[in-house]
């Protein structure tokens, strides 16, 4: 098992985790750019298509707290990381052979199962190796989120146009296997064991943070999942829609380190509120834009503001964890928060079918503003 190491050793751990985060979150946004192709291939409504990411996110969210607790108690963090990335490859292979709607849903469930392994374990690694400037470390790690979310719609859109969605998804099994090899080559199990009791460390502030994080992710996920479809409905090709969606994720490359570092200096609560107000305002401005340059600008600003939140939520959760239960705390805040957000593509897809994109996206802006108001009841600092 690993002990805390030198600055150079910590830098190598952070670099490995950032690369793994890129691959993990690449798979996290895999389904969104696929939805236009899947809708056409299986003749699905927006509501039916929205069930696909709902299943994936729901499975991941439900399993994260339990797997985080299990890994903390039994020193299984490294093994679970490997299993999760291999699971992505298996899920991609299954999805590439799907011939029915039920097979698509099963593939989505497999993706969710694989996704449940990463965040609780990566948070524990970061808490263990970085005793100071945790917000900054989590923010650098968050670069992987921006890179993964940028690459997914870009790569998937280009591959679908080039070789069709079946072959494209089959090729996308490769990054998962590469990530499993990175874990085996670069990471060792942290020498820290979580306390007994899955729910023993779940406090009122942790529950409140979970709800706020869930609402934040709902606004971001609902906007991002349907953004390729929004652009496709405006007449852009799948490759163009993927590129335009990918641009939104570029903002995360600056926002995540900024959010983490700002929260170290200004406090977690203030950055959470700033993130949510920004998402609400710029999403509303996106809806008023007709010219493509303005749509790109405001989607970038939505992406920037939404990307301020994840590193802050992760660090805040770890600081609220009791009895070395970092995996449990992050599993609750991120996992159950993700479960809340899983309903967003489902509900917004139904809203798009019934009322159109403007009404659906307006609802997401209201959700973000409500979460901003709720965030003012969070404690100023974790105790």
VENMO-V999249 format. One record per residue. RES is the residue in one letter. PHI is phi in whole degrees, 0 to 359 (none if undefined). OMEGA is omega in radians with two decimals (* if undefined). NEAR is the number of other ideal C-beta (glycine too) atoms within 10 Angstrom. Layout:
BEGIN
res=RES phi=PHI omega=OMEGA near=NEAR
res=RES phi=PHI omega=OMEGA near=NEAR
END
This chain:
BEGIN
res=X phi=none omega=-3.05 near=10
res=X phi=272 omega=2.99 near=16
res=X phi=250 omega=3.06 near=11
res=X phi=307 omega=-2.94 near=14
res=X phi=238 omega=-3.10 near=13
res=X phi=289 omega=3.11 near=8
res=X phi=300 omega=3.11 near=7
res=X phi=296 omega=3.11 near=8
res=X phi=294 omega=3.10 near=13
res=X phi=295 omega=3.12 near=17
res=X phi=297 omega=3.13 near=13
res=X phi=293 omega=3.09 near=15
res=X phi=298 omega=-3.13 near=24
res=X phi=296 omega=3.11 near=19
res=X phi=296 omega=3.12 near=13
res=X phi=296 omega=-3.13 near=18
res=X phi=295 omega=3.12 near=28
res=X phi=294 omega=3.07 near=18
res=X phi=296 omega=3.12 near=17
res=X phi=294 omega=3.10 near=27
res=X phi=297 omega=3.10 near=25
res=X phi=301 omega=-3.10 near=22
res=X phi=291 omega=3.14 near=23
res=X phi=299 omega=-3.08 near=26
res=X phi=280 omega=2.92 near=26
res=X phi=302 omega=3.10 near=25
res=X phi=291 omega=3.13 near=26
res=X phi=296 omega=3.11 near=25
res=X phi=249 omega=-3.12 near=25
res=X phi=295 omega=-3.00 near=26
res=X phi=286 omega=-3.05 near=25
res=X phi=303 omega=3.14 near=25
res=X phi=288 omega=3.08 near=31
res=X phi=278 omega=-2.99 near=28
res=X phi=301 omega=3.09 near=22
res=X phi=301 omega=3.12 near=22
res=X phi=292 omega=3.14 near=21
res=X phi=291 omega=3.09 near=19
res=X phi=299 omega=-3.14 near=17
res=X phi=291 omega=-3.07 near=12
res=X phi=291 omega=-3.05 near=15
res=X phi=249 omega=3.10 near=16
res=X phi=54 omega=-3.08 near=9
res=X phi=260 omega=2.94 near=18
res=X phi=283 omega=3.05 near=13
res=X phi=299 omega=3.12 near=21
res=X phi=297 omega=3.11 near=17
res=X phi=294 omega=3.11 near=19
res=X phi=297 omega=-3.14 near=27
res=X phi=295 omega=3.10 near=27
res=X phi=294 omega=-3.06 near=20
res=X phi=297 omega=3.06 near=29
res=X phi=294 omega=3.08 near=29
res=X phi=299 omega=3.14 near=23
res=X phi=297 omega=-3.13 near=22
res=X phi=299 omega=-3.11 near=27
res=X phi=293 omega=-3.12 near=29
res=X phi=297 omega=3.12 near=20
res=X phi=298 omega=3.14 near=21
res=X phi=300 omega=-3.07 near=27
res=X phi=296 omega=-3.10 near=24
res=X phi=293 omega=-3.05 near=17
res=X phi=272 omega=-3.01 near=20
res=X phi=300 omega=3.14 near=30
res=X phi=299 omega=-3.12 near=27
res=X phi=294 omega=3.14 near=16
res=X phi=293 omega=3.09 near=27
res=X phi=297 omega=3.11 near=32
res=X phi=295 omega=-3.12 near=25
res=X phi=299 omega=3.14 near=19
res=X phi=294 omega=3.12 near=24
res=X phi=297 omega=-3.07 near=28
res=X phi=286 omega=-2.96 near=18
res=X phi=241 omega=3.09 near=12
res=X phi=54 omega=-3.08 near=15
res=X phi=243 omega=-3.04 near=17
res=X phi=296 omega=-3.11 near=27
res=X phi=296 omega=-3.13 near=19
res=X phi=294 omega=3.12 near=16
res=X phi=292 omega=3.07 near=22
res=X phi=299 omega=3.12 near=25
res=X phi=299 omega=-3.12 near=17
res=X phi=298 omega=-3.14 near=16
res=X phi=296 omega=-3.10 near=26
res=X phi=289 omega=3.02 near=26
res=X phi=296 omega=3.10 near=18
res=X phi=300 omega=3.07 near=22
res=X phi=300 omega=-3.14 near=29
res=X phi=297 omega=3.11 near=20
res=X phi=296 omega=-3.13 near=17
res=X phi=297 omega=3.12 near=27
res=X phi=296 omega=3.11 near=25
res=X phi=298 omega=3.13 near=16
res=X phi=294 omega=-3.12 near=19
res=X phi=300 omega=-3.11 near=26
res=X phi=294 omega=-3.13 near=17
res=X phi=258 omega=-3.05 near=11
res=X phi=299 omega=3.13 near=20
res=X phi=239 omega=-3.12 near=10
res=X phi=210 omega=3.12 near=9
res=X phi=297 omega=3.12 near=16
res=X phi=296 omega=3.09 near=9
res=X phi=292 omega=3.05 near=14
res=X phi=299 omega=-3.13 near=24
res=X phi=293 omega=3.08 near=17
res=X phi=294 omega=3.09 near=16
res=X phi=299 omega=3.10 near=24
res=X phi=297 omega=3.10 near=25
res=X phi=296 omega=3.10 near=18
res=X phi=295 omega=3.06 near=21
res=X phi=299 omega=3.11 near=28
res=X phi=294 omega=3.09 near=25
res=X phi=300 omega=3.12 near=20
res=X phi=296 omega=-3.09 near=25
res=X phi=292 omega=-3.06 near=27
res=X phi=291 omega=-3.01 near=25
res=X phi=274 omega=-2.84 near=28
res=X phi=281 omega=-2.89 near=27
res=X phi=298 omega=3.10 near=28
res=X phi=300 omega=-3.10 near=33
res=X phi=285 omega=-3.13 near=31
res=X phi=297 omega=3.12 near=25
res=X phi=297 omega=3.12 near=28
res=X phi=296 omega=3.08 near=26
res=X phi=302 omega=-3.09 near=26
res=X phi=292 omega=3.10 near=24
res=X phi=297 omega=-3.09 near=25
res=X phi=291 omega=-3.04 near=20
res=X phi=273 omega=-3.09 near=21
res=X phi=238 omega=-3.12 near=20
res=X phi=280 omega=3.10 near=10
res=X phi=236 omega=3.12 near=8
res=X phi=51 omega=-3.12 near=13
res=X phi=294 omega=3.11 near=22
res=X phi=299 omega=3.12 near=27
res=X phi=296 omega=3.14 near=20
res=X phi=299 omega=3.12 near=27
res=X phi=294 omega=3.11 near=31
res=X phi=293 omega=3.07 near=27
res=X phi=297 omega=3.06 near=23
res=X phi=302 omega=3.13 near=28
res=X phi=293 omega=3.03 near=28
res=X phi=304 omega=3.11 near=22
res=X phi=297 omega=3.09 near=23
res=X phi=298 omega=3.14 near=25
res=X phi=297 omega=3.13 near=26
res=X phi=295 omega=-3.14 near=22
res=X phi=297 omega=3.14 near=23
res=X phi=290 omega=3.06 near=28
res=X phi=289 omega=-3.03 near=25
res=X phi=288 omega=-3.02 near=18
res=X phi=301 omega=-3.12 near=26
res=X phi=295 omega=-3.14 near=30
res=X phi=292 omega=-3.10 near=19
res=X phi=293 omega=-3.10 near=19
res=X phi=296 omega=3.14 near=29
res=X phi=299 omega=3.14 near=26
res=X phi=294 omega=-3.13 near=16
res=X phi=295 omega=3.13 near=21
res=X phi=298 omega=3.13 near=22
res=X phi=296 omega=-3.05 near=16
res=X phi=277 omega=-2.99 near=10
res=X phi=231 omega=-3.10 near=13
res=X phi=88 omega=-2.98 near=12
res=X phi=289 omega=3.14 near=22
res=X phi=299 omega=-3.12 near=15
res=X phi=292 omega=-3.14 near=13
res=X phi=303 omega=-3.11 near=22
res=X phi=293 omega=3.11 near=25
res=X phi=299 omega=3.11 near=16
res=X phi=294 omega=-3.08 near=14
res=X phi=281 omega=2.98 near=24
res=X phi=284 omega=-3.02 near=18
res=X phi=296 omega=-3.10 near=11
res=X phi=302 omega=3.13 near=22
res=X phi=297 omega=3.12 near=24
res=X phi=292 omega=3.07 near=15
res=X phi=298 omega=-3.14 near=13
res=X phi=296 omega=3.10 near=27
res=X phi=301 omega=3.11 near=21
res=X phi=294 omega=3.11 near=12
res=X phi=297 omega=3.12 near=17
res=X phi=301 omega=-3.09 near=22
res=X phi=297 omega=-3.06 near=13
res=X phi=276 omega=-2.93 near=8
res=X phi=238 omega=-3.04 near=14
res=X phi=247 omega=3.03 near=21
res=X phi=238 omega=-3.08 near=13
res=X phi=290 omega=3.08 near=15
res=X phi=296 omega=-3.12 near=22
res=X phi=273 omega=3.14 near=11
res=X phi=214 omega=-3.09 near=19
res=X phi=243 omega=3.13 near=13
res=X phi=285 omega=3.12 near=26
res=X phi=288 omega=3.13 near=15
res=X phi=285 omega=3.06 near=10
res=X phi=98 omega=-3.08 near=14
res=X phi=301 omega=-3.04 near=18
res=X phi=258 omega=-3.04 near=10
res=X phi=296 omega=-3.10 near=14
res=X phi=262 omega=-3.10 near=20
res=X phi=274 omega=-3.08 near=21
res=X phi=256 omega=3.11 near=15
res=X phi=301 omega=3.09 near=9
res=X phi=300 omega=3.12 near=17
res=X phi=293 omega=3.09 near=20
res=X phi=295 omega=3.13 near=14
res=X phi=298 omega=3.11 near=17
res=X phi=297 omega=3.11 near=27
res=X phi=298 omega=-3.13 near=24
res=X phi=296 omega=-3.13 near=16
res=X phi=296 omega=3.11 near=28
res=X phi=297 omega=3.11 near=28
res=X phi=297 omega=3.11 near=25
res=X phi=292 omega=3.08 near=24
res=X phi=298 omega=3.12 near=28
res=X phi=295 omega=3.10 near=25
res=X phi=298 omega=3.13 near=25
res=X phi=296 omega=-3.13 near=30
res=X phi=294 omega=-3.08 near=26
res=X phi=294 omega=3.14 near=25
res=X phi=301 omega=3.12 near=29
res=X phi=292 omega=-3.00 near=27
res=X phi=284 omega=-3.12 near=22
res=X phi=299 omega=-3.08 near=28
res=X phi=266 omega=-3.10 near=29
res=X phi=295 omega=3.05 near=27
res=X phi=300 omega=3.11 near=28
res=X phi=293 omega=3.10 near=22
res=X phi=299 omega=3.13 near=21
res=X phi=293 omega=3.10 near=23
res=X phi=298 omega=3.12 near=22
res=X phi=292 omega=3.08 near=15
res=X phi=275 omega=3.07 near=13
res=X phi=103 omega=3.13 near=8
res=X phi=276 omega=3.11 near=16
res=X phi=288 omega=3.13 near=14
res=X phi=296 omega=3.11 near=23
res=X phi=295 omega=3.11 near=18
res=X phi=295 omega=3.12 near=16
res=X phi=297 omega=3.10 near=24
res=X phi=296 omega=3.13 near=29
res=X phi=295 omega=-3.14 near=19
res=X phi=296 omega=3.08 near=23
res=X phi=291 omega=3.14 near=30
res=X phi=299 omega=-3.14 near=22
res=X phi=301 omega=3.12 near=18
res=X phi=301 omega=-3.07 near=27
res=X phi=285 omega=3.10 near=26
res=X phi=302 omega=-3.12 near=17
res=X phi=300 omega=3.13 near=22
res=X phi=295 omega=3.14 near=28
res=X phi=295 omega=3.06 near=20
res=X phi=266 omega=-2.99 near=16
res=X phi=289 omega=-3.05 near=29
res=X phi=295 omega=3.05 near=28
res=X phi=299 omega=3.14 near=22
res=X phi=296 omega=-3.14 near=19
res=X phi=299 omega=3.13 near=31
res=X phi=296 omega=-3.12 near=27
res=X phi=294 omega=3.11 near=19
res=X phi=298 omega=-3.12 near=22
res=X phi=291 omega=3.04 near=27
res=X phi=296 omega=-3.06 near=20
res=X phi=268 omega=-2.97 near=10
res=X phi=255 omega=-3.10 near=12
res=X phi=101 omega=-3.06 near=18
res=X phi=291 omega=-3.00 near=28
res=X phi=298 omega=-3.10 near=21
res=X phi=298 omega=-3.14 near=17
res=X phi=289 omega=3.08 near=26
res=X phi=300 omega=-3.13 near=27
res=X phi=296 omega=3.12 near=18
res=X phi=302 omega=3.14 near=20
res=X phi=301 omega=-3.04 near=28
res=X phi=289 omega=3.09 near=27
res=X phi=297 omega=3.13 near=17
res=X phi=298 omega=3.11 near=20
res=X phi=301 omega=-3.11 near=30
res=X phi=298 omega=-3.08 near=22
res=X phi=295 omega=-3.03 near=18
res=X phi=283 omega=3.02 near=22
res=X phi=293 omega=3.09 near=27
res=X phi=297 omega=3.12 near=18
res=X phi=293 omega=3.07 near=17
res=X phi=303 omega=-3.09 near=23
res=X phi=292 omega=-3.13 near=17
res=X phi=273 omega=-3.04 near=10
res=X phi=270 omega=3.08 near=14
res=X phi=253 omega=-3.12 near=6
res=X phi=282 omega=-3.11 near=8
res=X phi=301 omega=3.13 near=12
res=X phi=302 omega=3.12 near=8
res=X phi=290 omega=3.09 near=13
res=X phi=299 omega=3.11 near=20
res=X phi=296 omega=-3.13 near=15
res=X phi=302 omega=-3.06 near=16
res=X phi=287 omega=3.05 near=20
res=X phi=292 omega=3.05 near=26
res=X phi=298 omega=-3.13 near=20
res=X phi=290 omega=3.01 near=20
res=X phi=299 omega=3.12 near=30
res=X phi=298 omega=3.13 near=28
res=X phi=297 omega=-3.08 near=24
res=X phi=294 omega=-3.14 near=26
res=X phi=293 omega=-3.12 near=29
res=X phi=280 omega=3.02 near=30
res=X phi=293 omega=-2.94 near=29
res=X phi=284 omega=-2.99 near=29
res=X phi=304 omega=-3.14 near=29
res=X phi=297 omega=3.13 near=32
res=X phi=293 omega=3.13 near=29
res=X phi=298 omega=-3.13 near=28
res=X phi=295 omega=-3.12 near=29
res=X phi=294 omega=3.13 near=27
res=X phi=301 omega=3.12 near=31
res=X phi=299 omega=-3.13 near=29
res=X phi=295 omega=3.12 near=22
res=X phi=285 omega=3.08 near=17
res=X phi=275 omega=-3.11 near=27
res=X phi=292 omega=3.11 near=28
res=X phi=248 omega=3.03 near=17
res=X phi=62 omega=3.13 near=15
res=X phi=59 omega=-3.12 near=18
res=X phi=266 omega=-3.12 near=29
res=X phi=300 omega=3.14 near=29
res=X phi=300 omega=3.11 near=32
res=X phi=293 omega=-3.09 near=35
res=X phi=299 omega=3.12 near=34
res=X phi=292 omega=3.08 near=30
res=X phi=299 omega=3.11 near=30
res=X phi=289 omega=-3.06 near=28
res=X phi=294 omega=-3.10 near=32
res=X phi=275 omega=-3.10 near=27
res=X phi=293 omega=-3.13 near=26
res=X phi=288 omega=3.00 near=21
res=X phi=297 omega=3.07 near=26
res=X phi=295 omega=3.10 near=27
res=X phi=298 omega=3.06 near=21
res=X phi=302 omega=-3.09 near=20
res=X phi=289 omega=-3.13 near=26
res=X phi=298 omega=3.13 near=25
res=X phi=284 omega=-3.04 near=17
res=X phi=296 omega=3.10 near=29
res=X phi=297 omega=-3.14 near=30
res=X phi=295 omega=-3.12 near=22
res=X phi=291 omega=-3.11 near=19
res=X phi=292 omega=3.05 near=27
res=X phi=297 omega=3.07 near=27
res=X phi=296 omega=3.13 near=17
res=X phi=293 omega=3.09 near=23
res=X phi=296 omega=3.10 near=25
res=X phi=302 omega=-3.02 near=15
res=X phi=275 omega=-2.96 near=11
res=X phi=234 omega=-3.12 near=12
res=X phi=101 omega=-3.06 near=11
res=X phi=294 omega=-3.07 near=18
res=X phi=298 omega=3.14 near=12
res=X phi=296 omega=-3.11 near=13
res=X phi=296 omega=-3.13 near=24
res=X phi=289 omega=3.07 near=23
res=X phi=297 omega=3.09 near=15
res=X phi=299 omega=3.12 near=17
res=X phi=293 omega=3.09 near=27
res=X phi=297 omega=3.10 near=21
res=X phi=294 omega=3.10 near=13
res=X phi=301 omega=-3.14 near=24
res=X phi=297 omega=3.14 near=28
res=X phi=294 omega=3.08 near=19
res=X phi=297 omega=3.11 near=15
res=X phi=295 omega=3.10 near=26
res=X phi=298 omega=3.11 near=22
res=X phi=296 omega=-3.14 near=12
res=X phi=294 omega=-3.10 near=16
res=X phi=295 omega=-3.14 near=26
res=X phi=289 omega=3.09 near=10
res=X phi=268 omega=3.07 near=10
res=X phi=291 omega=3.03 near=20
res=X phi=297 omega=-3.13 near=15
res=X phi=297 omega=-3.13 near=8
res=X phi=214 omega=3.08 near=10
res=X phi=289 omega=-3.13 near=19
res=X phi=265 omega=* near=8
END
